[in-house]
């Protein structure tokens, strides 16, 4: 699971890239039948002002101040070493209408990030400037490919194909030295993992992997990288060592299990991801991950667990999902409730009764809602709803206010799942219905009546 961002020329949103997540489909295309909801943009702003019509504010002063327009292309997190320090770890993206490079500032929020609008990096006076891609180089310089066209996204006036350009952006750099990473020894490639410019780090890691695959001995290199992992104090340097070890088969299960107890949440997070990559984590590692799911203090670690869950066989997901479903501090997290749902959804085919119980005993209302919806819309809806209602009885007998959101969420899920359908009421419906009608909360009572109508309960119209 990487903490990167994407942006495209149709949708002006930014997303945190998480393995196994579902995002807003490009041009509204369906991404998954049972995703139900998709993880939203991390941006707390828009680069345009025409909310009802995205073209309404083009070329206006207000649009210029917002960022230039709704269409973007190309994304880069700057990890070079040549620009002033405030640009480091920030996001840059080409704004097509605005003929500029926008700059967004990410900051941690819960398990993920929020991105805020920063000052533009560059503005082009050329009316044909249309930035497409962004990349930084061996000396920290930035390269921008320019489509050089007058039409948004598609050629309108300019139909020539030879007008594109590549610009190089530098800061107080009179020359850019040539760099030949291939000429470096394996030992030098290890040292490059500590370089401040991530361009060198990534190419060094790639070359180590290629040389390892080609059969070069890597025992001494693994020892050196393990020493970096142990002695470096900066998170980024330790992660680089871990990733390089992974590329040359140097991160065995013992090493990764040890990192599950590391003080740094980022190391714990990546240890989970790598342990589950082949879908068969050791039993001892699974037990430690379960402990992190149950009582760990890091939302980032829990995000890695929910992401890794989708790599595990269904029977091995249950205990982890049940533990994560009790973490009510994650109710409002931007990622965790939905990531937990994406991992839990197929469990309906593994144990339908346990699935219904999960909906009721979960402390994450969104998870309860989607489970109820999935049950009600399934081919085994009648039996599934009966099993769900049997569990719901315990909520109806519990007057603890904390159970109300879960009960309301289950009823909402049933209402959505039963849309357009009429089922015969389950045999235990009359008992549940009577308790719903006497519930002290009017919202719960109204939802109960609506469910009763969809279940053809004659009492609902009295």
C-alpha positions in Angstrom: 0.0 0.0 0.0 1.5 3.3 -1.1 0.7 6.8 0.0 0.5 8.4 -3.4 -2.1 10.5 -5.2 -3.8 10.4 -8.6 -5.5 13.1 -10.6 -6.8 13.0 -14.1 -8.0 15.4 -16.8 -11.7 14.5 -16.4 -12.2 14.5 -12.7 -10.4 17.2 -10.6 -10.3 15.1 -7.5 -7.3 13.8 -5.6 -7.3 10.3 -4.1 -5.0 8.5 -1.8 -4.0 5.3 -3.5 -4.8 2.3 -1.3 -4.6 -1.3 -2.4 -8.1 -2.8 -2.6 -9.9 0.5 -2.5 -12.7 1.7 -4.8 -12.7 5.2 -6.1 -15.1 7.4 -8.1 -15.3 5.7 -11.5 -13.8 7.6 -14.4 -16.7 9.2 -16.4 -19.1 7.5 -14.0 -18.2 4.0 -14.9 -19.3 1.3 -12.5 -16.3 -0.1 -10.6 -17.9 -2.8 -8.5 -21.3 -4.1 -8.0 -21.0 -4.4 -4.2 -18.7 -1.5 -3.4 -21.9 0.6 -2.6 -19.8 3.6 -1.7 -16.4 4.8 -2.9 -13.7 6.5 -1.0 -13.9 10.2 -1.6 -11.4 12.8 -2.7 -8.8 13.9 -0.1 -8.9 17.5 -1.4 -10.5 20.1 0.8 -10.8 22.5 -2.1 -11.5 22.8 -5.8 -9.4 24.5 -8.5 -12.5 26.0 -10.1 -15.6 28.0 -9.1 -18.4 26.8 -11.5 -20.0 24.2 -9.3 -23.1 23.9 -11.5 -21.2 24.3 -14.7 -17.5 23.6 -14.6 -16.8 26.0 -17.5 -18.7 28.9 -16.0 -15.7 30.5 -14.3 -13.1 29.9 -17.0 -10.6 32.8 -17.3 -12.3 34.8 -14.5 -10.4 36.3 -11.6 -12.2 34.0 -9.1 -11.2 30.9 -11.1 -7.6 32.2 -11.3 -7.4 32.6 -7.6 -8.9 29.1 -7.1 -6.3 27.4 -9.2 -7.2 27.9 -12.9 -9.8 25.3 -13.8 -11.4 21.9 -13.4 -9.2 19.8 -15.8 -5.9 18.3 -14.7 -3.3 16.0 -16.1 -0.2 14.4 -14.6 0.7 14.1 -10.9 3.9 14.2 -9.0 4.9 14.1 -5.4 8.1 16.1 -5.3 10.8 14.1 -3.5 13.8 15.8 -5.2 16.4 17.9 -3.5 16.8 21.0 -5.7 13.7 23.1 -4.9 13.2 25.0 -1.7 12.3 22.9 1.3 8.5 23.8 1.4 8.0 22.0 -2.0 9.3 18.7 -0.6 6.5 16.1 -0.1 3.9 18.3 -1.9 1.8 17.4 -4.8 2.1 19.0 -8.2 -0.3 18.6 -11.1 -0.9 20.3 -14.4 -4.0 22.5 -14.7 -5.0 22.4 -18.3 -7.3 25.5 -18.5 -5.1 27.5 -16.1 -1.9 26.9 -18.1 -0.1 26.3 -14.8 1.2 23.7 -12.3 -1.0 23.6 -9.2 0.5 22.7 -5.8 -1.4 20.9 -3.1 -0.2 20.3 0.4 -1.0 17.0 2.0 -1.2 16.5 5.7 -2.1 13.4 7.8 -5.7 13.0 8.9 -6.8 9.8 10.6 -5.6 6.8 8.5 -5.0 9.0 5.5 -4.5 12.5 4.3 -6.2 15.8 3.5 -4.8 18.0 0.7 -5.0 21.8 0.8 -4.4 24.3 -1.9 -1.0 25.9 -2.1 0.6 28.6 -4.3 1.0 27.6 -8.0 4.4 26.3 -8.9 4.4 27.7 -12.4 2.3 29.8 -14.8 2.8 29.8 -18.6 2.2 32.9 -20.7 2.0 30.7 -23.8 -1.8 30.3 -24.6 -1.0 26.9 -26.2 0.6 25.5 -23.0 -1.1 22.3 -22.0 0.9 20.4 -19.4 0.6 16.6 -19.5 3.2 14.8 -17.4 5.5 15.8 -14.6 8.7 14.1 -13.3 11.8 15.1 -11.4 15.3 14.2 -12.4 18.7 13.1 -11.1 19.6 16.6 -9.9 16.1 17.4 -8.5 15.1 19.4 -11.6 11.5 19.1 -12.8 10.5 18.1 -16.4 7.1 19.0 -17.8 5.8 17.7 -21.1 3.6 20.2 -22.9 1.1 19.0 -25.4 1.1 22.5 -26.9 -2.5 22.7 -28.2 -5.4 25.1 -28.1 -8.1 22.5 -27.5 -9.0 21.0 -24.1 -8.2 17.3 -24.1 -8.7 16.9 -27.8 -7.3 18.8 -30.8 -9.7 21.5 -32.0 -7.6 24.0 -34.0 -4.2 22.5 -33.8 -4.1 19.2 -35.5 -0.3 19.0 -36.0 1.6 16.4 -34.0 5.0 18.1 -34.0 4.4 21.0 -31.6 4.8 19.2 -28.3 7.6 20.4 -26.0 9.4 19.4 -22.8 10.4 22.0 -20.3 13.0 21.7 -17.6 12.4 23.7 -14.4 15.4 24.4 -12.2 16.1 26.5 -9.1 19.5 28.1 -8.8 21.0 25.4 -10.9 23.3 26.6 -13.7 24.1 23.1 -15.0 22.6 19.6 -14.7 25.3 17.0 -14.4 25.0 13.8 -16.3 24.2 10.8 -14.2 24.9 7.1 -15.0 23.5 5.0 -12.2 24.4 1.8 -14.1 28.1 2.5 -13.5 27.7 2.3 -9.8 28.8 -0.8 -7.8 26.3 -2.7 -5.7 27.8 -1.1 -2.6 27.3 2.4 -4.1 23.7 1.5 -4.9 23.1 0.7 -1.3 24.6 4.0 -0.2 22.3 5.7 -2.7 19.4 4.6 -0.5 20.3 7.4 1.8 20.4 10.1 -0.9 18.1 13.1 -0.4 16.8 12.8 -4.0 14.4 9.9 -4.3 15.1 9.7 -8.1 18.5 8.2 -7.2 17.0 6.1 -4.5 14.5 4.5 -6.8 16.8 3.9 -9.7 19.4 2.4 -7.3 16.7 0.0 -5.9 15.7 -1.0 -9.5 19.2 -1.8 -10.4 19.8 -3.9 -7.3 16.7 -5.8 -8.2 17.8 -6.3 -11.8 21.2 -7.5 -10.7 19.7 -9.9 -8.1 17.4 -11.4 -10.8 20.4 -11.7 -13.1 22.1 -13.9 -10.5 24.6 -11.5 -8.8 25.4 -12.5 -5.2 23.6 -10.2 -2.7 24.5 -11.6 0.7 26.7 -8.7 1.7 24.2 -6.2 0.3 21.4 -7.7 2.4 23.6 -7.4 5.5 24.3 -3.7 4.8 20.6 -2.9 4.1 19.6 -4.7 7.3 22.1 -2.5 9.2 20.5 0.6 7.6 17.1 -0.6 8.7 18.4 -1.1 12.3 20.5 2.0 12.7 18.9 4.7 10.7 16.6 7.0 12.7 14.6 8.7 9.9 11.5 6.9 8.8 12.1 7.4 5.1 15.6 5.9 5.3 14.4 2.9 7.2 11.6 2.3 4.7 14.0 2.7 1.8 16.1 -0.1 3.3 13.1 -2.3 3.8 11.9 -1.8 0.2 15.4 -2.5 -1.1 15.6 -5.7 0.9 12.2 -6.7 -0.4 13.5 -6.3 -4.0 16.4 -8.7 -3.4 14.6 -11.2 -1.3 16.1 -10.0 1.9 13.0 -9.5 4.0 12.2 -12.9 5.4 9.2 -13.5 7.7 11.3 -13.3 10.9 12.5 -9.8 10.0 9.0 -8.6 9.0 7.4 -10.2 12.2 9.9 -8.3 14.2 8.9 -5.0 12.6 5.3 -5.6 13.7 6.5 -4.5 17.2 8.5 -1.5 15.9 7.9 1.9 17.5 7.3 3.5 14.1 3.8 3.0 12.7 5.1 3.2 9.1 7.4 0.2 9.6 4.5 -1.7 11.2 2.3 -0.8 8.4 4.7 -1.9 5.7 5.5 -5.1 7.5 1.8 -6.1 7.4 1.6 -5.3 3.7 4.7 -7.4 2.8 3.8 -10.3 5.1 0.4 -10.6 3.3 1.7 -10.0 -0.2 1.8 -13.8 -1.0 -1.6 -14.3 0.7 -0.1 -16.8 3.2 1.2 -14.9 6.2 2.7 -17.1 9.0 0.3 -18.1 11.8 2.5 -16.3 14.3 2.4 -13.1 12.2 -1.4 -13.3 11.9 -1.7 -13.5 15.7 0.4 -10.3 16.1 -1.6 -8.6 13.4 -4.8 -9.5 15.2 -3.4 -7.9 18.4 -2.7 -4.7 16.4 -6.2 -4.8 15.0 -7.7 -5.3 18.5 -5.7 -2.9 20.6 -3.2 -1.1 18.4 -3.1 2.7 18.5 -2.4 3.5 14.9 -5.1 4.2 12.3 -2.5 3.9 9.6 -1.7 0.3 10.7 -5.4 -0.5 10.7 -5.6 0.8 7.2 -2.8 -1.6 6.1 -4.6 -4.4 7.8 -7.9 -3.7 6.0 -6.0 -3.4 2.7 -4.2 -6.7 3.3 -7.4 -8.5 4.3 -8.5 -8.7 0.7 -5.4 -10.9 0.0 -6.4 -13.4 2.6 -8.7 -16.5 2.1 -12.2 -15.8 3.4 -12.0 -18.1 6.5 -8.9 -16.3 7.7 -10.5 -12.8 7.5 -13.2 -13.3 10.2 -11.3 -12.7 13.4 -9.5 -9.6 12.0 -12.7 -8.1 10.7 -14.6 -8.7 13.9 -11.9 -7.1 15.9 -11.6 -4.1 13.5 -15.4 -3.7 13.6 -15.2 -2.9 17.3 -12.9 0.1 16.8 -15.6 2.8 17.2 -12.9 5.5 17.1 -12.8 4.8 13.3 -16.4 5.6 12.6 -15.7 8.9 11.0 -12.4 7.9 9.4 -12.3 8.7 5.6 -11.0 5.3 4.7 -11.4 2.6 7.4 -15.1 1.9 7.4 -15.2 1.5 3.6 -12.0 -0.5 3.5 -13.4 -2.8 6.2 -16.5 -3.2 4.1 -14.6 -4.0 0.9 -12.8 -6.8 2.8 -16.0 -8.1 4.6 -18.4 -8.1 1.7 -17.6 -11.6 0.2 -17.9 -13.2 3.7 -21.6 -13.6 3.0 -20.6 -16.7 0.9 -18.4 -18.1 3.7 -20.8 -18.1 6.7 -24.1 -16.3 6.3 -25.1 -16.6 9.9 -21.8 -15.2 11.2 -22.2 -12.4 8.6 -25.5 -11.4 10.1 -24.1 -11.4 13.5 -21.2 -9.2 12.4 -23.8 -6.5 11.3 -25.3 -6.4 14.7 -22.2 -6.5 16.9 -20.2 -4.1 14.8 -19.5 -0.7 16.2 -19.1 0.8 12.7 -22.6 1.7 11.5 -21.5 2.0 7.9 -20.3 -1.6 8.0 -23.6 -2.7 9.5 -25.6 -0.8 6.9 -23.8 -2.4 4.0 -24.0 -5.9 5.4 -27.7 -5.5 5.8 -28.1 -4.2 2.3 -26.0 -7.0 0.9 -28.1 -9.6 2.7 -31.4 -8.0 1.6 -30.3 -7.8 -2.1 -28.9 -11.4 -2.2 -30.5 -14.5 -3.8 -30.9 -15.9 -0.2 -32.6 -12.7 1.1 -35.4 -14.4 3.0 -33.2 -16.7 4.9 -30.6 -14.0 5.4 -33.0 -11.4 6.7 -34.4 -14.0 9.1 -30.9 -14.6 10.4 -30.3 -10.9 10.6 -33.5 -10.2 12.5 -32.7 -12.9 15.0 -29.6 -10.9 15.9 -31.4 -7.6 15.8 -33.6 -8.7 18.6 -30.7 -8.2 21.0 -30.4 -4.6 19.9 -34.1 -4.0 20.5 -33.8 -5.3 24.0 -30.8 -3.1 24.7 -31.6 0.5 25.7 -28.0 1.6 25.5 -27.9 4.7 23.3 -24.8 3.4 21.6 -26.8 0.7 19.9 -29.1 3.1 18.2 -26.8 4.1 15.3 -26.2 0.5 14.5 -29.9 -0.4 14.6 -30.7 2.6 12.4 -27.9 1.6 10.0 -29.2 -1.9 9.7 -32.7 -0.7 8.9 -31.3 1.7 6.3 -29.4 -1.2 4.7 -32.6 -3.3 4.6 -34.5 -0.4 3.0 -32.0 0.0 0.3 -31.5 -3.7 -0.3 -35.2 -4.3 -0.6 -35.9 -1.4 -3.1 -38.0 -2.7 -6.0 -38.7 -6.0 -4.3 -41.4 -7.5 -2.1 -40.7 -10.4 0.2 -42.8 -12.4 2.5 -42.1 -11.5 6.2 -39.8 -13.9 8.0 -41.3 -16.0 10.7 -39.6 -13.9 13.4 -40.7 -10.6 11.8 -43.8 -10.2 14.0 -41.7 -10.2 17.2 -39.2 -7.8 15.7 -41.9 -5.5 14.3 -43.7 -5.3 17.6 -40.5 -4.2 19.4 -39.8 -1.7 16.6 -43.3 -0.1 17.0 -42.6 0.4 20.7 -39.1 1.7 20.3 -38.7 5.1 22.1 -36.9 6.7 19.1 -39.3 8.0 16.4 -36.8 7.7 13.6 -36.3 4.0 14.4 -40.1 3.5 14.5 -40.5 5.1 11.1 -37.8 3.0 9.5 -39.4 -0.1 11.0 -42.7 0.8 9.3 -41.0 1.3 6.0 -39.3 -2.1 6.3 -42.6 -3.7 7.2 -44.2 -2.4 4.0 -41.5 -3.9 1.9 -42.0 -7.2 3.8 -45.8 -7.2 3.0 -46.6 -6.9 6.7 -50.4 -6.1 6.9 -49.9 -4.5 10.3 -47.9 -1.7 8.6 -51.0 -0.1 7.0 -53.1 -0.1 10.1 
